[in-house]
């Protein structure tokens, strides 16, 4: 690739290595936030439709299946994050050849890896549901939902790979377009398949995988036209072992973290399941609502990951600290504003199911979790910076310890000694553990030199 080609291709990219960090992070995060809102509407419509037109058992079934699906996909999600970080650093360094090699490699790994994940997920759906104490009345619907979702996993993987590659370029607007298409399709199909054809949870699952597949295919076509460096045959597999080794080094810790985290969530789900379908349905609905507070945290942290990667790639370490402070401040302010969810909780929960027992169960979660969510905002941003610099081990260990030594033991202890009404205070315990691990490491500055190993040169400044 010659110099002129690189200049032409770079003209369509969004550099984060100059200009106001506040403006850059807001500009990058806003489309992602809107996209996350679409994503949440996407998930909420599934729950609202089944909760109101099928029943609270269906709402419980969909909620119970989610952590299992996430567990099966967790390792690949981690590798996708590794590719995003690597692309952002190559973009910052102006190395377009390796940008293309990274994109081709992660696509090859995604397509080939989705097949065994789908097969294993289909066969293990029922045994895992039984293992996590799924109520017998919700088990058949949960199994149906999971098996259909697993059969179409490649669409969800492909959609997320597209978004990750674009994030590495500093492009968050294009992903919003893909997500908008998926959301509109999913809502329309939900209403048709569930209400008109009476397919129940099967209709919700079919709508989900169809919408994700269509969005993934559209994304491939769009990306090829917008970015010349991404104009390669997706199904003509090319695999760079050296590049994949770097992706694994960056992404494997995150994948292990996501896997162990999802197993931990399943353990917590087993505790929730023990209180019956009403409590499960309330927990599921409340999770959908509190995600509106988490979405800005996720958007700002994704922005600061790419911001960190590009600026370290360009040798602008001075800008990384400014970006970190900016993202933390933005996230905490939004979390404080989101406390309004608590007084609005009963009305919001009523959208999913009007049963008083379901609403009461959902409020237990919201009252316990929402007041402490600013802790999550701080720790999430710090870990996003550390990952963007190329250090994945510390965030992984922090997340694992916070879950397995913090949240889960606290949840079981509180539930046994004080009752289910206080069990979700365990979330704050876990987040505090995480901050005590990641905070001191961030302040030590040891993460600042990690990109040398990835880019093979001295590319940072103190």
C-alpha atoms as one frame of an Amber mdcrd trajectory, in Angstrom:
protein
   0.000   0.000   0.000   1.641   3.230  -1.120   1.656   6.619   0.635  -1.048
   8.128  -1.585  -3.395   5.210  -0.916  -2.886   5.601   2.822  -3.649   9.322
   2.670  -6.844   8.750   0.674  -8.008   6.033   3.019  -7.113   8.019   6.129
  -9.237  10.924   4.893 -12.392   8.995   5.849 -11.126   8.109   9.331 -11.697
  10.019  12.558  -8.455  10.870  14.346  -8.565  11.412  18.097  -4.988  12.603
  18.416  -5.733  16.343  18.299  -8.510  18.637  19.469 -10.517  18.883  22.684
 -10.796  15.518  24.501 -14.245  16.525  25.801 -15.544  17.297  22.327 -13.953
  14.186  20.815 -15.275  11.824  23.488 -18.763  13.339  23.368 -18.809  13.273
  19.554 -17.660   9.650  19.478 -19.777   8.475  22.405 -23.055  10.129  21.412
 -23.781   7.910  18.386 -22.756   4.897  20.477 -25.124   6.015  23.240 -27.974
   6.367  20.759 -26.997   2.959  19.416 -27.058   1.495  22.910 -30.499   2.985
  23.418 -31.605   1.269  20.224 -29.998  -1.935  21.472 -31.841  -1.653  24.749
 -35.118  -0.914  22.999 -34.341  -3.963  20.901 -34.071  -6.083  24.067 -36.893
  -4.309  25.903 -39.384  -4.892  23.109 -38.647  -8.623  23.327 -39.406  -8.586
  27.054 -42.388  -6.216  26.815 -44.009  -8.256  24.049 -43.586 -11.629  25.767
 -44.405 -10.191  29.196 -47.690  -8.689  28.048 -48.797 -11.018  25.231 -47.421
 -14.380  26.412 -47.147 -13.934  30.201 -44.778 -13.566  33.125 -43.446 -17.120
  32.613 -42.237 -16.103  29.157 -40.621 -12.968  30.636 -38.840 -15.144  33.190
 -37.778 -17.621  30.462 -36.163 -14.981  28.237 -34.331 -13.453  31.215 -33.064
 -16.820  32.441 -31.622 -17.734  29.050 -29.595 -14.557  28.527 -26.627 -15.232
  30.869 -26.160 -18.690  29.318 -26.090 -17.249  25.800 -23.629 -14.612  26.962
 -21.399 -17.259  28.543 -21.130 -19.200  25.273 -20.245 -16.045  23.351 -17.969
 -14.497  25.985 -14.608 -15.736  24.717 -15.221 -14.431  21.218 -16.427 -11.103
  22.592 -13.059 -10.795  24.327 -11.152 -11.523  21.115 -13.250  -8.925  19.324
 -12.201  -6.359  21.929  -8.568  -7.322  21.337  -8.987  -6.669  17.612 -10.611
  -3.297  18.311  -7.702  -2.164  20.495  -5.123  -3.384  17.979  -6.846  -1.634
  15.065  -7.090   1.622  17.014  -3.351   1.547  17.741  -2.484   0.736  14.110
  -4.762   3.557  12.950  -3.030   5.939  15.350   0.336   4.806  13.988  -0.856
   5.116  10.355  -0.174   1.427   9.586  -2.999   0.574   7.161  -1.505  -2.715
   5.996  -1.784  -4.145   9.495  -5.238  -2.613   9.928  -6.419  -4.719   6.981
  -4.613  -7.852   8.187  -6.222  -7.473  11.606  -9.710  -7.056  10.130  -9.293
 -10.096   7.857  -7.942 -12.219  10.685 -10.719 -11.440  13.155 -13.352 -12.036
  10.475 -11.902 -15.445   9.667 -11.770 -16.378  13.345 -15.340 -15.147  13.868
 -16.927 -17.062  11.008 -15.131 -20.331  11.701 -15.521 -20.012  15.478 -19.266
 -19.358  15.403 -20.047 -22.858  14.107 -18.863 -24.928  17.106 -20.249 -22.331
  19.539 -23.698 -22.671  17.960 -23.629 -26.470  18.009 -22.434 -26.703  21.610
 -24.968 -24.110  22.731 -27.888 -25.967  21.157 -26.991 -29.265  22.800 -26.190
 -27.807  26.240 -29.207 -25.482  26.545 -31.409 -27.748  28.656 -28.685 -29.203
  30.922 -27.413 -25.729  31.840 -30.933 -24.429  32.477 -31.529 -27.320  34.847
 -28.148 -26.701  36.490 -29.009 -23.087  37.352 -32.247 -24.065  39.046 -34.634
 -22.790  36.357 -38.230 -23.227  37.573 -39.916 -26.179  35.870 -42.769 -23.979
  34.648 -40.383 -21.694  32.738 -37.936 -24.381  31.514 -39.581 -25.377  28.171
 -39.848 -21.787  26.943 -36.320 -20.919  28.093 -34.960 -23.945  26.215 -36.812
 -23.007  23.016 -35.567 -19.423  23.177 -31.953 -20.442  23.721 -31.805 -23.078
  20.989 -33.119 -20.680  18.358 -30.732 -17.893  19.431 -27.761 -20.265  19.312
 -28.693 -21.415  15.813 -28.226 -17.850  14.529 -25.207 -16.762  16.576 -23.133
 -15.870  13.497 -25.347 -12.852  12.810 -24.820 -11.441  16.294 -21.081 -12.132
  16.141 -20.794 -10.500  12.720 -22.714  -7.429  13.836 -20.391  -6.969  16.830
 -17.243  -7.520  14.749 -18.338  -4.791  12.347 -18.962  -2.426  15.254 -15.589
  -3.259  16.831 -13.635  -2.662  13.625 -15.356   0.671  13.083 -14.694   1.662
  16.692 -10.997   1.113  16.085 -11.229   3.620  13.229 -12.902   6.131  15.524
 -16.198   5.711  13.634 -19.198   5.242  15.904 -21.839   6.693  13.585 -21.868
   3.837  11.081 -22.568   1.261  13.803 -25.603   3.317  14.796 -26.979   2.860
  11.294 -26.535  -0.927  11.466 -28.153  -1.066  14.875 -31.078   1.069  13.758
 -31.805  -1.396  10.979 -31.660  -4.341  13.387 -33.873  -2.604  15.956 -36.621
  -1.641  13.515 -36.624  -5.113  11.964 -36.710  -6.782  15.374 -39.641  -4.690
  16.622 -41.680  -5.312  13.474 -40.940  -9.041  13.502 -41.686  -9.298  17.237
 -45.139  -7.820  16.733 -45.885  -9.971  13.690 -44.522 -13.303  14.953 -45.762
 -13.045  18.556 -49.027 -11.114  18.311 -50.233 -12.053  14.818 -48.882 -15.606
  14.494 -48.826 -16.489  18.205 -45.306 -17.967  18.167 -44.506 -16.923  21.753
 -40.852 -16.920  22.832 -39.932 -18.732  19.599 -41.175 -15.709  17.654 -39.037
 -13.348  19.740 -35.961 -15.508  19.159 -36.550 -15.800  15.390 -37.040 -12.030
  15.181 -33.747 -11.459  16.987 -31.541 -13.673  14.834 -33.181 -12.499  11.585
 -32.635  -8.832  12.436 -29.008  -9.422  13.469 -28.234 -11.355  10.289 -29.715
  -8.646   8.053 -27.818  -5.917   9.912 -24.540  -7.839   9.664 -24.859  -8.312
   5.896 -25.781  -4.666   5.367 -22.783  -3.676   7.498 -20.373  -5.645   5.316
 -21.626  -3.922   2.167 -21.554  -0.489   3.777 -18.044  -0.846   5.238 -16.576
  -1.986   1.926 -17.910   1.134   0.238 -16.883   3.587   2.954 -13.420   2.253
   3.826 -11.241   1.062   0.957  -8.927  -0.706   3.409 -11.874  -2.970   4.404
 -12.767  -3.878   0.825 -11.693  -7.526   0.980 -13.635 -10.800   0.412 -15.079
 -11.691   3.822 -15.541 -15.386   3.026 -12.143 -15.774   1.346 -10.426 -16.589
   4.586  -7.061 -15.002   5.379  -5.424 -15.617   8.720  -2.274 -13.896   9.969
  -0.837 -15.925  12.842   1.290 -13.072  14.181  -1.658 -10.680  14.160  -3.916
 -13.271  15.767  -1.294 -13.805  18.464  -1.519 -10.097  19.316  -5.327 -10.236
  19.270  -5.227 -13.200  21.647  -2.751 -11.463  23.921  -5.044  -8.448  24.143
  -8.372 -10.236  24.011  -7.889 -13.571  25.780  -7.792 -12.032  29.268 -10.972
 -10.120  28.436 -12.507 -13.331  27.059 -11.599 -15.256  30.202 -12.980 -12.373
  32.246 -16.249 -12.390  30.307 -16.548 -16.174  30.575 -15.924 -16.296  34.319
 -18.126 -13.244  34.754 -20.996 -14.906  32.899 -20.573 -18.084  34.959 -20.737
 -15.905  38.047 -23.897 -14.219  36.775 -25.364 -17.677  36.210 -24.557 -18.488
  39.827 -26.371 -15.335  40.876 -29.205 -16.222  38.479 -29.479 -19.591  40.229
 -29.967 -17.737  43.527 -32.617 -15.521  41.920 -34.310 -18.555  40.338 -34.754
 -20.089  43.760 -37.308 -17.393  44.623 -39.694 -18.360  41.820 -40.917 -17.059
  38.462 -42.325 -13.763  39.816 -38.951 -12.800  41.275 -37.157 -13.854  38.061
 -39.555 -11.802  35.932 -39.085  -8.731  38.156 -35.302  -9.161  38.122 -35.320
  -9.442  34.314 -37.469  -6.330  33.876 -35.380  -4.287  36.332 -32.198  -5.326
  34.511 -33.616  -3.891  31.307 -34.404  -0.601  33.064 -31.112  -0.105  34.909
 -29.277  -0.664  31.643 -30.322   2.875  30.700 -27.914   4.057  33.411 -25.208
   1.659  32.264 -25.426   2.679  28.593 -23.681   6.061  29.031 -20.977   4.357
  31.108 -20.402   1.831  28.346 -20.447   4.493  25.609 -17.952   6.780  27.345
 -15.677   3.852  28.233 -15.700   2.574  24.639 -14.854   6.072  23.477 -11.963
   6.391  25.911 -10.610   2.957  24.897 -10.294   4.077  21.279  -9.101   7.537
  22.382  -6.373   5.899  24.474  -5.338   3.473  21.729  -5.039   6.122  19.030
  -3.186   8.616  21.228  -0.734   6.029  22.508  -0.203   4.884  18.914   0.570
   8.498  17.986   2.796   9.047  21.042   0.373  11.474  22.776   0.306  10.142
  26.329  -0.383  13.632  27.652  -3.846  13.497  26.100  -4.715  10.120  27.637
  -4.992  11.482  31.188  -7.201  14.346  30.019  -9.463  11.853  28.252  -9.689
   9.692  31.378 -10.739  12.571  33.645 -13.254  13.736  31.054 -14.866  10.311
  30.649 -15.084   9.701  34.417 -16.731  13.078  34.962 -19.263  12.557  32.179
 -20.150   9.039  33.351 -20.646  10.006  36.999 -22.841  12.993  36.127 -25.109
  10.829  34.002 -25.311   8.184  36.758 -26.443  10.792  39.270 -29.106  11.996
  36.852 -30.294   8.405  36.360 -31.270   8.115  40.028 -34.666   9.372  38.847
 -35.236   5.760  37.756 -35.998   4.799  41.390 -39.156   6.924  41.875 -40.253
   6.083  38.323 -39.550   2.386  38.887 -43.093   1.042  39.447 -44.402   2.720
  36.289 -41.422   1.524  34.222 -41.677  -2.037  35.526 -45.395  -2.019  34.771
 -44.589  -1.790  31.061 -43.217  -5.328  31.207 -45.876  -6.942  33.352 -48.581
  -5.487  35.589 -48.488  -8.246  38.219 -47.819  -6.552  41.619 -45.448  -9.363
  42.658 -43.320  -8.805  39.539 -43.193  -5.030  40.134 -42.294  -5.492  43.804
 -39.440  -7.851  42.862 -38.109  -5.407  40.295 -38.101  -2.553  42.797 -35.963
  -4.608  45.193 -33.266  -4.665  42.512 -33.525  -0.982  41.527 -33.445   0.325
  45.122 -30.359  -1.776  45.913 -28.327  -1.174  42.748 -29.010   2.322  41.400
 -27.603   4.420  44.320 -24.138   2.855  43.894 -23.854   2.798  40.106 -21.404
   5.744  40.068 -18.812   3.308  41.469 -19.230   1.228  38.329 -18.796   4.341
  36.175 -15.409   5.111  37.710 -14.021   1.585  37.596 -15.335   0.917  34.091
 -13.629   4.012  32.701 -10.325   3.280  34.410 -10.284  -0.247  33.009 -11.186
   1.042  29.534  -8.072   3.245  29.583  -5.861   0.409  30.797  -7.184  -1.892
  28.057  -6.770   0.802  25.411  -3.101   0.986  26.363  -2.721  -2.748  25.730
  -2.921  -4.124  29.297  -5.651  -6.741  29.675  -4.532  -8.844  32.655  -5.225
  -6.328  35.429  -8.794  -5.514  34.274  -9.449  -9.242  33.962  -8.197 -10.031
  37.460 -10.091  -7.092  38.921 -13.354  -8.184  37.341 -12.945 -11.817  38.378
 -12.003 -11.000  41.981 -14.786  -8.422  42.313 -17.364 -10.953  41.161 -16.191
 -14.176  42.787 -14.825 -12.741  46.042 -17.161  -9.747  46.219 -20.583  -9.822
  44.584 -21.474 -13.524  44.630 -20.433 -14.351  48.229 -22.064 -11.108  49.385
 -25.305 -11.943  47.556 -25.598 -15.388  49.145 -24.592 -14.101  52.586 -27.039
 -11.191  52.502 -29.875 -13.344  51.134 -29.332 -15.990  53.833 -29.004 -13.556
  56.729 -31.110 -10.545  55.779 -33.445 -11.809  53.042 -33.866 -11.324  49.297
 -34.908  -7.680  49.856 -31.245  -6.696  50.334 -29.349  -9.266  48.263 -28.585
  -6.885  45.392 -26.515  -4.642  47.667 -23.887  -7.201  46.690 -23.389  -5.276
  43.423 -21.892  -2.305  45.295 -19.630  -4.677  47.243 -18.300  -6.139  43.997
 -17.706  -2.755  42.367 -15.789  -1.562  45.440 -13.524  -4.628  45.224 -12.878
  -3.889  41.539 -11.984  -0.248  42.192  -9.527  -1.240  44.935  -7.657  -3.378
  42.377  -7.760  -1.252  39.211  -7.471   2.172  40.877  -3.992   1.738  42.379
  -2.713   0.116  39.162  -3.936   3.045  37.081  -2.279   5.523  39.469   1.001
   3.573  39.280   1.291   4.346  35.544   2.705   0.902  34.706   0.147   0.470
  31.906   1.673   3.340  29.900   4.424   1.242  28.286   2.344  -1.771  27.233
   1.856  -0.697  23.609   5.580  -1.034  22.840   5.196  -4.811  22.589   2.255
  -4.479  20.177   3.616  -1.844  17.796   7.254  -2.815  18.087   8.597   0.644
  18.772   8.946   3.401  21.371   5.667   5.220  20.752   4.709   6.910  23.955
   5.663   9.972  25.905   5.602  10.560  29.623
